[in-house]
Amino acid sequence: MYGENVCPNHERCPRVPDPGTLLVDTSRGDRVGELRGVVGFYWSLRPVGGGIEWEVEPRYVRPALLMEQLRARTARLNARSRGEVL
């Protein structure tokens, strides 16, 4: 049938934020991460203090609230002040 496989997914694709934007991954207990880029159908996030990146579907991502941004940045600064390698 003509046009059968044109667009199998009818969900609207979310706009990709700028790299470095803090986002919350709701599929992993509201984990805050920094957007690194897009990998296929997934967004690549990295912990604010550094660490291993993970991939998440855009439907499970929302912008971080101001309080979540402050908490993530404070945790990073505290780790750095303790001499932890970031």
C-alpha positions as CSV (number, residue, x, y, z in Angstrom):
1,M,0.0,0.0,0.0
2,Y,1.4,3.4,-0.9
3,G,2.7,5.5,2.0
4,E,2.4,2.6,4.5
5,N,5.9,3.1,5.9
6,V,6.3,6.8,5.4
7,C,6.1,7.8,9.1
8,P,5.3,4.8,11.4
9,N,5.7,7.0,14.5
10,H,3.0,9.6,14.8
11,E,4.5,11.2,18.0
12,R,5.9,14.7,17.6
13,C,9.7,14.7,17.8
14,P,10.9,17.0,20.6
15,R,13.3,19.8,19.8
16,V,16.8,19.0,20.8
17,P,18.2,21.5,23.3
18,D,21.7,23.0,23.1
19,P,24.6,20.8,24.2
20,G,25.4,21.4,27.9
21,T,21.7,21.9,28.8
22,L,20.8,20.2,32.1
23,L,18.1,17.6,31.7
24,V,16.3,15.1,33.9
25,D,16.0,11.5,32.9
26,T,12.7,10.3,34.4
27,S,13.3,6.7,33.5
28,R,16.3,6.6,35.9
29,G,14.8,8.1,39.0
30,D,15.0,11.7,37.9
31,R,18.7,11.6,37.4
32,V,20.2,14.9,36.2
33,G,22.5,15.0,33.3
34,E,24.1,17.3,30.8
35,L,23.1,16.9,27.2
36,R,26.1,15.8,25.1
37,G,24.5,15.1,21.8
38,V,22.2,12.9,19.8
39,V,22.9,9.3,19.0
40,G,20.4,7.8,16.5
41,F,17.0,7.9,18.3
42,Y,18.5,8.6,21.7
43,W,19.9,11.6,23.6
44,S,23.3,11.2,25.2
45,L,23.5,12.6,28.8
46,R,26.5,12.8,31.2
47,P,26.5,13.4,34.9
48,V,27.1,17.0,35.9
49,G,30.3,16.1,37.8
50,G,31.6,14.0,35.0
51,G,31.4,10.3,34.5
52,I,30.0,7.7,32.1
53,E,27.5,8.9,29.6
54,W,24.2,7.2,29.2
55,E,21.6,7.2,26.5
56,V,17.9,7.9,27.0
57,E,14.8,8.2,24.7
58,P,13.7,11.8,24.4
59,R,10.2,11.0,25.7
60,Y,11.8,10.3,29.1
61,V,13.6,13.6,29.3
62,R,12.5,16.9,30.7
63,P,14.3,20.2,31.4
64,A,15.8,20.3,34.9
65,L,14.1,22.6,37.4
66,L,16.2,25.4,38.9
67,M,16.4,23.5,42.2
68,E,17.6,20.3,40.4
69,Q,20.2,22.3,38.5
70,L,21.5,23.9,41.8
71,R,21.6,20.5,43.5
72,A,23.6,18.9,40.7
73,R,26.1,21.8,40.5
74,T,26.5,21.9,44.3
75,A,27.2,18.2,44.4
76,R,29.9,18.6,41.8
77,L,31.5,21.5,43.7
78,N,31.4,19.6,47.0
79,A,33.1,16.6,45.3
80,R,35.8,18.9,43.9
81,S,36.4,20.5,47.3
82,R,36.9,17.1,48.8
83,G,39.6,16.4,46.2
84,E,37.6,13.8,44.3
85,V,38.7,13.3,40.7
86,L,35.9,14.5,38.4
